[in-house]
Amino acid sequence: MSVLEVPGQERAIAFLRGAAERPHHAYVLAGPEGSGKSLGARAFAAALLCHRGGCGECRDCRLALVDQHPNESVVEPEGRDIHVDTIRDAIWTPAYRTAPEPGRKVFVIREADRLSPAAADTLLKVLEEPPAETVFLLLSARAHELPATIWSRCHVVAFGALSEPFVVEQLVSEGIAETRARLAARLTGGNIGRARRLATAEEGLAFRDAAATALARAATGASGALGAADVVLASAADYKKSLKAEFERELSPFLDERGRPEETYRGAIRRLEVRFQRRERRAERDAVDWVLLAASALLRDRIASAAGVPSQDLLNPDLSIEELSVVRAAAGLAGMEEARAALAEDVNLNVRLVLERAFLRLSGA
């Protein structure tokens, strides 16, 4: 079966399937969060790197579908932006070097709208004179924010939003129980990638559990609000530790039988190491944001429930926080969203102080 199968995005995938045979040098995959852009990019990369056009079974496909192919480089924001040094090290330099293995090179830039002006200028120079057998994939939920000079040199592939019923149906078809599939789809706003992780991973609901615990503590008063910040930070620390084990799994295909890096793949291993270091630096902020988002969802449910919304229509139909008054829930909701916005805007803020202020608003202190 071809890897280029992304349910719900037939038009975009049909375009990429045809493009895989004679690819342009650069594409923008545009669409809202959870629309399948990342899955589409992985499938397209597999089709480009596979010697059979994306069979879905060979080593090239298996590695590309988990972003581990030696000829593939993945760039993500470090903090708020993608910096010029990142583009030089992960895009410019390897683009003009011989690929670790025979075949094309693929460069994936996630959240490409976060390119700093200097990074965008550096990328533009590569796009203006692209090396042979090299394809660039830029992913963005805000593609309109990309510089026009970059946009004009790429083919744009639009991914539409996925409906909650569709995400539920897809998860159920993968063997996930309908109740859990519906909960995952609802909690993630229809983001199929996050919904799948939440529904299948043992720690999938860990962030919501942390949010529920933190809200319960904050409801007890000022001291509880300070303890709620501790709960969120502990959850973030656990998530950061889990990244180490994930990194070790990603490295395993490039190690010999003694667990040592194979010389041929040192470049690919270095890229994985750099990517892991960036993810590790972002880990606390990402995890804190997920807990705050889960807390916001629980507080919305409290307000909606008080307004008479049936339990089956809530974001968390299996949980309730009725001990909170609607007034406190509304104050807390505002506090959670203000904290998320502040942490997204300024990477130098003291995370603990931002959390304490948010939970103190909920406690009424």
N, C-alpha and C positions, 0 to 999 in steps of 0.2 A: 504494500500500500504506500502511496506517496505521502511524504511528510507534510506536503502543502495542503493540509486539511484543517481549517480553523472554523468550526461550526458557527453560524450566525454572521459570518463575514465573507459570504460567497463571492461578492463582486471584487473586493480587495484581493482575496486569495486567487481568484481567477486571473487577475492582472499579474500578480507576482509569479504565478505558475508559468505564464507565457514569458515573463521577463527573465526567468531563470535560464532559459535557453540562450538568449542573447542579451545579457544584462547591460543596462546603462551603468555609468560609474557611480551614481549617487541617487539615493531615494530618501524622501521624508515620509515616515509612517505617522500620520496625524490622526488623532482621535482622543476621546475622553479617557480618563483613568479606568482601567478594567475592561477596555473594549477589545482586548486581544492583540494589541500591537506587539507586545513582547513575544507572545507565542508565534505571531506571524513572522516576526523578525528571526526567531530561532529556526522556524521551518524554512524560510527563504535562505538563511545562511547555510542550512543543511543541504538544500538543493544546489546552492552554488559551490559548496565544497565537496559534495559527493560526486564520484566519477560516473555515477549512473543517474544523476539528475535529481537525487533525493529519494532513494529507495526506502529509507526509514529503517533499514536493518544493518547496514554496514558500520564499520568503526567510525568513519567520517560523520555519518548521520548521528550515531549515538553520542559522540562527543559534542557536535555542534548543537544538538538539542538541549544540552545542559551547559552551554557556553564554555566548553573546555577544549575546543579544537585548537591545536597549535597554531594554525593559520588565522585564527580569529582573535581580535582584541576588543574588549568591552570597556567603555568609558562611562563613568557615572559621576554625578556631582560630588565634590568634596566640600562638605558644609553647604553653603547656599549656592555656590557657583562651580562651574567647570573652569579651571584656571589654565592660563596659557602654557605653563610648564607641563601640565597633564597632557595637553594636545601635542606638544612637542615630543614628549617621551613615549606616549602610547599610540600616537597617530603618525606624526610627521616622520620620525626616524624609522620605525618599522615599515612604513608604507614604501619607502625607497630602498629597503633591503630585500635580499632574497628570502622567500618564505621558508620557514622551517621544513615544510614538506612540499612536494610537487603539487601544483595547482594554484587556485586563486587565493587571495588574501581578502578577508572581510573585516571591516571595522564598524562596530556598533556604538553609537553615542546615545545613551538614554538621557531623557530630560534635556534634550539639546537646546531648548529655549533658555537654559541656565548658562550657556556659554558666555564668559566675560567678553567684553569688546575685543581685548587683545587675543583671546583664544579664538574668537570668531574670525578675526583677521588671519590668524595663522592657518586655521582650517581652510579658509577661502583660497589661500595660495595653493594648498594641496588639491582642492577641487578644480582650480583653474588649469592645473597641469597634472592630472591624475596619472599615477603609474599604471602600466599595463596590468591586466588581470587583477585589478583591485576594485572592490565595491564598498561604498560607504552607506551605512544605514543610520539615519537620524530619527529618533523617536521623540515625539512630543505631544503632550496634551494641550499645549498652547503654541501650536506651530506658527500662528500668525505673529508671534513675538520674535521669530527668527529673522535675522537681517535679510533684506530683499536680495542682496548680492548672493547669499547662500541659497535661499529659496529658488532663485532663478536658475541655478545650476543643478537642481535635483528634480526627479520625477516625484510627484506627490501622490501618495496612496492613502485614501481616507478610510478610516475604520469608524463605524457607527457605534453608538452605545448599545449594550446588551440589556435586554429586559430581565427583570427578576424571574419570571416564569421560565425563560429560556435557560438561565443559569441553573435553576433548580433542576430542570429536565436534563441538562448536560451532566450535572453531578450525580443524579440518580442513575443515569446510563453508565456511569463509571463505578457503580456499586455502592454509592453512599446512601444511607437511609434517608428517606424523603424529609423527615422532621429535621434532621441535622443539616441536610442540604438547604432547606428553606431558611433555617436560622443563619447559616453561613452566608447565603445570598443576601439576606436582609441586613445583616450586620456590616457587610462590606459594600453595600450600595450597588450590588450587581457586578462588582469587580471579580471576574471569574478566576483570575489567578489567586487573589487573596482568599476568595471563597473556598477554592480547592485546598489551599494550605490550611485554612482554619478547620475545614471539615475532616481532613485526613491526618493531620499531625497530632501527636499526643498532647503537645503543648498549645494546640490551636486556640483554645479558649483561655489561655493563661493571662492574656492582657485584659480580657473582660473580667476574669476572676479577680485580678489585681484592682481593677477599677471598682468593682462591687465592694471589695474589702475596704478600699480607701474611702469610698463614699460613706460606708457604715461608720468608720472611725470619725470622719469629719463631722458627721451628724451629732456626735456626742459633745462637741464644744471646741474651744480653742486648742486645748492640748491634743484632742483627737485630730484636729486639722493638721497639726505639725506631724503627728504620727502617720497621717495619710500620705504626706510627702515621702516619708521613709518607705512606705509600701510601694509607691511608684518607682522610686529609685532602686529598690531591691529587685523589682521585676525587670528593670532595664539592665541591671548588672547580670542577672541570670541569662537574659537574651544575648548579651555581649559574650558570655562564656560559651554559649552554644555555637557561635560563629566559628570558634576554633576547630571544633569537631567537623563542621561543614567544610572548612578550608582543607582539612586533612583528607577528606573524601575527594575533593576536587583535584588534589595533587596526585592521588594514587595512580591514575593512568600513566603518569610521566615518570614513575619511579621504577628502578630495576627490582629484581627479586630480593635484594638486600635492603630495599627501602631507600636507595640513594638516587638522586636525580640523574636521569640519562642525559648525556652530554648534548645530544641532538635537540633536546627540549628545554635547554636552559633559558632560552628567550621566553618561551611560553610560561615556564615556571616563574620567571621573574615578573611577568605581567600578572599572573595570578597572585603573587605575593603583594604587589603594589595595590591591586584591586582589593585584596583582603585588608590591607592596612587602611585604605580609605573607608571601607565599610565599617571597620572597627572604630575608626574615629567618629563616624556618624551614628554608631550603634545606639548610644545612650539617647541622643535626640530622637532618633526614629522610634525607639521603644517607648519613650515618654509620650511621644505624640500619639502612638497607638493606644496607650492606656487612657490618655485624655479624651481621645475620640470615643472610646468605649464608654467612658464616664458620661460624655455628652449624650450618647445614645440612651443610656439608662435614665438620665435626667429628663430628656425629651419624653420618654415613655411615661414618667411620673406625671408630667404636665398633661400629656395626651389622655392618660387614663382618667385623670381628674375631670377632663373635659368630656368624658363619656365615650372615648374611642374604645371599641371592643379589643380584648386582649389579643385576639388572633391577628389584629392589624398593627400591633406594636412592633418596634424593632427587636425587642427581646421578649417574645411572648412567654418564655419559660421563666422569667425573673421579674421581681417587683421590688421597689424600694418605697413602700407605702408609709414607712416611718417618717419620711421627709414631707414637710408641708409644701404646697405648690409654690409659695413665695420663696422658700429656701431653694427649691429645685430650680426656679427661674434665675435666682441670683447665682446659684452654682453653675448653671448652664452658661451664663454670661462669663463667669470666671474661667471655666474650662476653655471656652473658645478664645477668650482674650489671651490666655496663657499659650495656647497653640499658635496664635498669630504672632505673639511676641517672640517665641522661641524660633519660629520659622524666619522671622525678619532679622534677628540679631543673634549670631552664633556666639557672641561673647557674654551673654547674660548668664548670671548664676542660676542654674536650673533649680536648685533647691529653693531659693528665694521666690522664684516665679511660681513654683508648685505650692509653697506655703501660702502665698497671697491668694491663689485661686481657691484653695480649700478653706481658708479663713472666711472668704466671702460666703461660701456655702454654709459654714458653721454659724454664721450670723455674728461672729466676733468682730 
